[in-house]
């Protein structure tokens, strides 16, 4: 749980760095491409040490699923960061435990219990409250919700990969997928980054690599139900960065919505532990 909380802090810093870089005029595909390319540079010593054999995965289809979900989650997160206040984008993206109950029913054929459905609905009400207390639906909300849903798929796949795949291998494959997938679009929309934007991309990527490693390490040590609520550490951290860097002051919808989401997530985690 401590590892997951630490990862949440690093991911919050990552989001702040990427948002500032994108606001300098970089196209949104440049962020995931840069993340993948810089990640490969950072882990190059590990790649050279383990060689091709170190990249061999025992579960290629599950690894592909993790990479695909990660690509969607990251791009949705970048769009949400640009379209919503930082704290709101982070908070709505943390609805992963709420979406996980629906995904488990669809993908894992788990039985839907009435109390869990009610808890998920309460959590979703919290998402709406955070997005706009007046009930306005926006593209930023859609992107943040998409980030939460695809992020839940990432968490499920990482948990399933943990018994056989070391954290660095999971990170490396996701970096390769990011470079291969986003390189053509980044080249087409190319904008030369300033030194400041490039520095922010490097710092943000370093934070993401540390966060990814901590998530994988945490997944090997605890159940997903215990880990997911710890990600809410990102919300006060995101509010802090939003206030410090962007002068954003959260409205009453943020604490009210977070209270609903956190209550629903804790209930879901507790009910999962009793199963």
N, C-alpha and C positions, 0 to 999 in steps of 0.2 A: 504493500500500500504506500509506503514511503517512496519507493521507486516511481510509482505512478504519479504521486503528487509532485515529485521533482520533475518528471517528464512534462506535466501540465504547465509548470512554470517556464520551462524551456520553449514549449510550443507557443505560449503567450508572447514571449519575446520574439520568436520567429514571426508571428503574425504582425507585430508592430513593425519589424524591420521590412518585411515584404510590402506592407501597405505604404510606407513612406517611399520605397523604391518605385512602386507602381504609380504613385501620385506624381512622380517626376516625368511621367509620360511613357513608361515602358508598357508594351502590350501585355495583357494578362498571361498569354502562353509563355512569355519570357521567364516568369517566376518559376513554374515547375521545371522548365528546361534547365534554367540556371541551377535549381536545386539538385537536379540529377547530375549535371556535369560537375558541379563543385563537390558534390558528395563523392563522386568517383575519384576526384583528385585527393580529397581528404583521406579516403580509405585505400589509396593506391599502395601504401606499404603493406597492408594486409593482403591485397590482391596479388602483389608480387610474391609474397611469402607462401600463400596457399596454392597459387597457380590455378589452372583450369579445374583440377579435381576439387578444389575448395568451393567452386561454384556449382558443382553437381548436386542437384536437389533430388530427394527421394520422392517428392510429391509435386511434380511439375504442374499438374492442372490446378491444384490448390494454390501454388505459388503464382500462377497466372491470374487466378481469381483475386488474390490479394493485391497484385499489381494493378489490375483493372479498377478495382474498387478504390485503391489509393489515388489513381489518376483522377477519377471523378471527384473524390472527396476533396482533393487539394485544389482543383480548379474551381469547384463550387465555393470553397472557403475564400479563395482570392476574390471572386466576384462579390461575395457577401462583405468582405472587408472594405471593398470600394464603395458599396451601395448602402451600408449601414454604419452606425456608430460602432467603434471597435468593441466595446463591452457587449452590445446587443448581438453583434455577429458571433462573438465567442460564445455567449450564453446560449443562443439558439443552436449553435453547432454542437453543444454539449448534451443534446437530447438523445444521444446514442442509446442509453439504456431503455428509453421509451420505445424507440423503433425496434430494438432487439427482440422484444416480445412478439411483435408481428412477424419479423423475419424468421424467428425460430419456428413459428407455426407454419410458415410457408415453405421454408427450406429444410427444416429438420423434422417436420411432421409432429411437432409438439402440440399437445392439447391446449386449447385456449381456455383458461379459467376465468370465470366472470370477474373475480376480484382484480386479476391482473389487467383485464380489459378496462375496467373502471380506472385503475391506477394510470394506465397509458393515456386514457382520455383526459384525466386531470393534468398529467404532464404536458399534453398537447395544448391544453388551455393555457398553461404557463408560457408556452412558446408564443401563442397569439398575444398574450398580455405584454410580453417583452417586445414583440415586433411593433405593436402600436396599441396603447390602451383604448384607442377609439375603434379598433377592429379593422384598420386599413391593411389590405394585402398588397405587397409590393414584390418587385423582382428580387430585391435584396432578401426578403423573407424566403422566397422560393429557393434562392441559392443557398441560404443558410440551412434550410430544412434538407435540401439535397445533400449538403455536406454532412449533416447529422446521420441521414440514412445510410449513405455510402460509408461513412466513418464507422457505423455499427458493423457493416460487412467486413471492414478492415480488422476491427477488434476480434470478431468471430474467427476470421481466417488466421490471424496471428496466433490466437489461442490454439487453434488446431495444428498449426505448423510448429509450435513451440517444442513438442516432444522430440521432433526429429531434425529440425532446422535451427542452427545457431543464429543468434541475432544478426551478426555481420553478414551472413549469406542473404537473409531476408532484406536487409538494407541495400545490399549491393544489387540484387535483382530489381528492386523497385527503382533504384537510380538508373539502371540500364533501360528499364521500360520508360522512364520519364524522358530520357534523352532521345530514344528511338521514336517515341510517339510525338513529342512536341518539337523536335528539330525542324521538320518541314514548315510548320506553321510559324515558328519563331523566325526562320529565315525569310519567309514571305512578308511578315510584318516587322522586319528588323528595324530597331531603333538603337543606335549606339548609346549605351548607358554612360552616365557621367561617373566620375570617380567616386562621388558620394553614393550613388545608387549601386555601383558595383560593390563597394565596401559593405553596404547594407545587405546585399544579396549573399555575400560571403558569410557575414556574421549570422544572418538568419538561417543559412544552410547549416552552419556549424551547430547552431542551437537545435535544428531539426534532427541532425544526425545523433546528437546526444539524447534527445528526447525519444527518437525511434529505438535506440539501443536500450534505454531504460524501460520502455514499454515492453519490448521483447523479453527483457530480463524479468520484469514483473510478471508477465504472462506465464513464465516457467515456474513461478513460486506461489501463485494464488489464483483462485477462480475469478472468472470475468465479472461475476456478480459483486465480488468484493472490490474489484479494481475500478469498475465504471464510475461509482460515485466520487472517487478521488479526483476524477478529471474536472470536477466543479471548481477546483482550486484555480483553474484558468479564468474564471469569471471575475473575482476580485482583482486578480492580476491584470486582466484585460482592461478593467475599469481604471486601474491605476495608470497603465500606459496611455489609455485614451485621454485621461485628465492631464497627464504630464506632457505628452507630445502633441496632442491634437486639441487640447482645451475643451474636451467633451465632458459635460456633467450629466451623469445618468439621471433619468426621470424616475418617478415612482414605479413605473412599470417594470423596471429591472429587478429590484428586490422582491416585488410581489410575484412576478413570473418565476424567478429563480426559486422562491420558496415552494411554489407548486411543483416545479420540475424536480427539485431536490427531494421533496417529500415523496413524490411518486417513485423516483429512482431508488430511494432507500427502502420503500415498501417492496418494490420488485426484487431488490437484492436480498431482503430478509426472507421473502417467500421462496426465492430460489434456494436459499440455504436450508429451508425446511423440507424441500422436496425429497 
